Amino acid sequence: MIRSSLTAAIGFTALIFGPTTAHAQDCDVPGADPWEFTEEQVTDLYACMEDAMQQAYSSGDNETASAYRDWTATSTRPAVAGAHGERFLYTFANDVAAEQYLRFAENGVTMPVGSILAKESLKITAKGEVRIGPLFIMTKGDPGTAPETADWVYSGVQPNGQPMKFKQSFCHDCHAAFEGQDALGYPLPEVRVTN
């Protein structure tokens, strides 16, 4: 049900974000369906790609791309949630965001100004290859900064280190569904970091 309802959004995501070209051919990819990977397979794949991802994102001049790996990981490993083009996602929260975000509250959430979330992504192609996807970034601004997006500013870094270009509404139209969570999506429950 979830997978079928996301088909149109996934296709549109691929259209807007375009193909990614960075990949590591020496990584063991267990197949083309990321929904079928075991926890161990995901962990091994991420370990193989981790350094390449950090190098790819930080090859440009985005400050978040150079800093996010020192932030708090919000899950125990990457996981596929369906959104963001069925990519494996791994979210990091800066010091301002971490305490509130890690509560994973469903209602009454107000993230502090200055919160930044950075979400790494990996895509498995139909041929069973792994490719580095964009680094998705959300930054909470001062009240009134961006009223049409609940004061969140969405940005991203392509695998070549260059900034992504898209309309703010492209991201926020989906994130707005999480109104009680201050427009935040969370990692899947089974991989969330617990305090």
C-alpha positions in Angstrom: 0.0 0.0 0.0 2.7 2.5 1.0 4.9 1.5 -1.9 2.1 1.9 -4.5 0.9 5.2 -3.1 4.4 6.7 -3.5 5.0 5.6 -7.1 4.1 9.0 -8.6 6.2 10.9 -6.0 9.2 8.6 -6.5 9.1 9.1 -10.3 8.8 12.9 -9.9 11.7 12.8 -7.4 13.9 11.0 -9.9 12.9 13.6 -12.5 13.8 16.6 -10.4 16.9 15.3 -8.7 18.2 13.6 -11.9 20.5 10.6 -12.1 23.4 10.3 -9.8 26.7 9.3 -11.2 28.9 8.5 -8.2 29.0 4.9 -7.2 31.3 2.2 -5.8 31.5 -0.9 -8.0 33.4 -2.9 -5.4 30.6 -2.8 -2.9 28.6 -6.0 -2.5 25.0 -5.2 -3.5 22.7 -8.1 -2.6 20.1 -7.3 -5.3 18.0 -4.6 -6.9 15.2 -4.4 -4.3 16.3 -2.5 -1.2 13.2 -3.5 0.6 14.6 -7.1 0.7 18.0 -6.3 2.2 18.8 -7.7 5.6 20.1 -5.5 8.4 23.6 -6.9 8.0 23.5 -6.3 4.2 22.5 -2.7 4.7 25.2 -2.2 7.4 27.9 -3.7 5.1 26.8 -1.7 2.1 26.8 1.6 4.1 30.3 0.8 5.5 31.5 0.3 1.9 30.0 3.6 0.7 30.5 5.8 3.8 33.9 7.4 2.9 32.9 7.9 -0.7 29.7 9.6 0.4 31.5 12.0 2.7 34.1 12.8 0.1 31.4 13.4 -2.6 29.2 15.7 -0.5 32.1 17.7 0.9 33.8 18.2 -2.5 31.9 21.5 -2.9 31.7 24.5 -0.5 28.5 23.6 1.5 29.3 24.0 5.2 26.7 21.5 6.3 28.2 18.9 4.0 31.6 19.3 5.6 30.2 19.2 9.2 27.2 16.9 9.5 29.2 13.7 10.2 30.2 15.2 13.6 26.5 15.6 14.5 24.2 13.1 16.2 23.0 10.1 14.2 19.3 9.6 14.6 19.1 6.0 13.7 21.2 2.9 14.2 21.7 2.4 10.4 20.3 3.6 7.1 16.9 2.4 6.1 14.4 2.6 3.2 11.3 4.5 4.1 9.8 5.0 0.7 10.1 8.7 0.5 13.1 10.4 -1.3 12.9 7.9 -4.2 13.2 4.7 -2.2 16.7 5.5 -1.2 18.5 4.3 1.9 18.4 7.3 4.2 20.6 8.2 7.2 19.8 11.4 9.2 22.1 13.5 11.3 20.9 16.3 13.7 23.1 19.2 14.8 23.4 20.1 18.4 20.5 22.5 18.3 18.1 19.9 16.8 19.2 16.6 18.4 17.5 16.7 21.8 14.0 17.6 20.4 14.3 15.5 17.2 15.3 12.3 19.1 12.1 12.4 21.1 10.4 11.4 17.8 7.2 13.1 19.1 4.1 13.0 16.9 2.3 16.1 18.2 3.2 19.5 19.6 6.7 19.5 18.1 8.5 22.9 17.7 12.1 22.7 16.6 14.4 25.3 17.9 15.7 28.0 15.5 19.0 26.9 14.1 18.1 23.2 13.9 19.7 21.5 11.0 19.0 18.0 9.7 21.2 16.4 7.1 20.0 13.2 5.4 22.5 11.0 3.4 21.0 8.9 0.7 22.0 5.8 -1.3 20.1 4.5 -4.3 20.0 0.9 -5.6 19.6 0.9 -9.4 17.5 -1.7 -11.3 20.8 -3.3 -12.3 21.7 -3.8 -8.6 24.3 -1.1 -8.4 24.6 1.3 -5.5 24.8 5.1 -6.2 25.3 8.0 -3.9 22.2 10.1 -3.8 21.8 13.7 -2.7 22.5 15.0 0.8 19.1 16.5 1.8 19.2 19.4 4.3 16.5 21.1 6.4 17.3 24.3 8.3 14.9 25.9 10.8 15.0 29.7 10.4 13.7 32.5 12.7 9.9 33.0 12.8 8.8 34.7 9.6 11.9 33.5 7.6 9.8 31.3 5.3 6.2 31.3 6.4 5.1 29.3 3.4 7.3 26.4 4.6 6.8 26.7 8.4 10.2 28.5 8.5 12.1 25.5 7.2 14.5 26.1 4.4 15.2 23.0 2.3 18.4 22.5 0.4 20.6 19.7 -0.8 24.0 18.8 -2.1 24.4 16.6 -5.2 27.0 13.7 -5.2 29.4 16.0 -7.1 29.3 18.5 -4.2 27.2 21.1 -6.1 24.0 22.6 -4.7 20.7 21.1 -5.7 18.1 23.4 -7.4 14.4 23.0 -6.7 11.4 24.9 -5.4 10.9 25.0 -1.7 7.3 23.7 -2.2 8.7 20.5 -3.8 10.0 19.4 -0.4 7.5 21.1 1.8 4.4 19.8 0.0 5.4 16.3 1.4 6.8 17.5 4.7 3.6 19.5 5.4 1.8 16.2 6.1 3.8 16.0 9.4 2.3 19.2 10.7 2.2 18.1 14.4 5.9 17.1 14.0 6.9 20.6 12.8 7.1 19.1 9.3 9.6 16.5 10.3 9.8 12.9 9.0 11.5 10.4 11.2 13.5 7.3 10.6 11.6 4.0 10.6 10.7 3.0 14.2 12.9 -0.2 14.1 16.1 1.8 13.5 15.4 4.9 15.6 18.1 5.8 18.3 16.6 5.3 21.7 17.7 7.2 24.8 
